[in-house]
Amino acid sequence: MNEGQAMRDIRGDLQDRAGLLEEQINAHEAQFDKLIDQLKREHDSRLEDLKAELEAVNRLLEVELRRLETMPSAQRAQGREPAPHTVHQPQQHPSHQPASHRQQAQSQPVPEQPLADFLVRKLNEAGAMSRDDLRRLALQEGYFADADTADRGVHTTLLNVVKAGLIRQLPNGNFAPATVLDTIRLRRAM
């Protein structure tokens, strides 16, 4: 360049570039803030789920502790369930008793094994089943006194047994026994 030529003023170009960079910085900050908000929501949601599961497990634990407290110490030492309490009525021929009275005389079944073992056994025997089917079976076996408690208890137990790899949840929501491949994958993951 010779001294006679004037230098071109590039201040406008630099200001445009600075403005563009500021916009990019602001856009990046906004994207970062969105990701942080999303992570916080996911974190809160997961914590809420875990707290609900913990509450259900604690309720089951309370029920189990109350059940064990009412069990005679000799049976607790042997690991057996207490015999159901029945009110003895004078002996009458069954045909002379009302139908409702005959049903009450039949004792409610008492579970012989932990609920998780019972659910795994039923799935191994019958194959895939829905949560509602498993809840009905648990109610019939005497694990729970009412449907609401049974629903929460079976749901929590199923989640834990799935996590343990003993059963799996199918895409349709039903539960099935774990296959040999599932067990191998679980052992490799550990």
N, C-alpha and C positions, 0 to 999 in steps of 0.2 A: 504494500500500500504506500502510496506516496502521501506526503504530509498535506497535500491539498484536498484529499478526499475526507469527507466528514465521517465520523464513526456513527454507525446506525444505533439508534436508541432502542434498547431491548427491555427497558423497564416494563413495558406493557406485557411482553411475553412472559417475563419472570413473575409478574403479578398474576397472570392467568394460570401459570404453572403452580404457584403457591396456593391459589384458590382451589385448583383441582386436587392438590395434595390434602388440603384441609377437608374437602368433601370426602375424600377417601378415608381419612383418619376418622371423621365423624361416622361414616357408614360402618367402618370396622368396629368402632366403639359400640354403636347401636347393635350390631350383630352379636358382639360379645355379651352385652347386657341381656339380649334375648336368650342366648344360650344359658347364661347364669340363671335367669328366671325359669327356664325350662327344667334345668337340673334341680333347682329348688323345689319345683312342683313335683317332679318325679321322686325326689328324695322324701318329701312330705307324704306323698301317696304311699310309697313303700313302707315308710315308718308306720303309717296308719294301719296298713294291712298287717304288719308284724305285731303291732300292739294289740290288734283285734285277735290275732291268733294266740298271742300270749295270754290274753284275758280268757279265751276259751279253754286253753290248757290249764290255766290256774283254777278255773271253775271245775274242770274235770278232776283235778288234783284234790280240791276241797271235797267233792263228792266221794272220791276214793278214800280220803282220810276219814270222813264221817262213816263210811261203810266199814272201814277197818276198826274204828273205835267201837262200833256196836257189835263186832265179832268177839265171841268169847276167846280168852287168851290161849286156851288149849288148841282151838282151831287155827288161830293166827300162827302159832308155832309150827303147826303141821302144814300151813299154807293152804288150808281148805276154806271154802265158803261156809258161812253158817247155814244151818238148815232153816228153811222158811218157817216163820211163825204162823201157826195155824190155831184157830180157836176150836177146841174139841166140843162137838155137839153130841147129844145123845144119839146112839146108833139107831138109825131108822133104815128101813128098806129104801133104796134109791128111788123107787117108783113113788114113794109117799112124800118125797121132798120136792119142793117147787124147783123148776129148772134153774132159776137164778141162784138158789141156794146150793144146788149141785155144782154149778160153775165156780162159786166161791170156795167150795171145799177142795177143788183141785188147786194145788199150790202153784204160784207163779214160778216159772223156771228160774233157776239161779245160774248165772254164767260160771263156767268151769275154767275158763282161760281168759287172758287179757283180751280186750276188744281188738287190738291190732292183730293178734294171732288169729282170732276168730274171723276177722274180715279177710285176711290172707288165705286162710283155710277155705272159706266159702268161695272165694274167687278161683282158687285152684281146683275145687270140686266142680263148680258150675260154669266156669269161664267168665266172660265179660258180663258185668252187671252195672246198672245205674246206681247213683248215690241213693236214690229213693228206695230201690230194692234192698240195698245193704242196710239202710236205716230201718226198714220194716223188719228185716231179719234180726237186727240188733234189739229192736223193741220186743219181738217175739221171744228172744232168748233171755230177756230180763235184764239187759244191760242198762236200760233207761226206764224211767217211770212214765214219761210223756214224750210226745212227738217233737216238741220244741227243743228239749234237752237232747234228745236223740239226734236231731238234725245238726245241732252245733257240735256235739261230741263225735259223731261219725265223720262230719266234714273235717274237723281238726285232725282226727286220727288218720283219715285217708291222706291228707296232705303230708303228714309225717311219714307214713308208710311209703308214699310215692318218693319222698326225699331220700328215704333209706334204700330205695331201689328194690323193694320187695314186690311192689306192684307198679303198674304204669297207668297213666291216664290216656285214653284213646282220643283221637281228634273229635269224636262225637260227644265227648264228655264222660263216657262210661269208663269203668275201671276194669283192668284185666291183670291176670298174673304176669309177673315179669318173665320174659323169655330167657333162655340161656344166654343169648346175645346181649340182652340188657344187663344181665349179671356180670358178664365178662367186661362190658364197657364200663360199668360202675367200678369194678375192681381195678381196671387200668387207670381210671380217673383218680383213684385214691392213691 
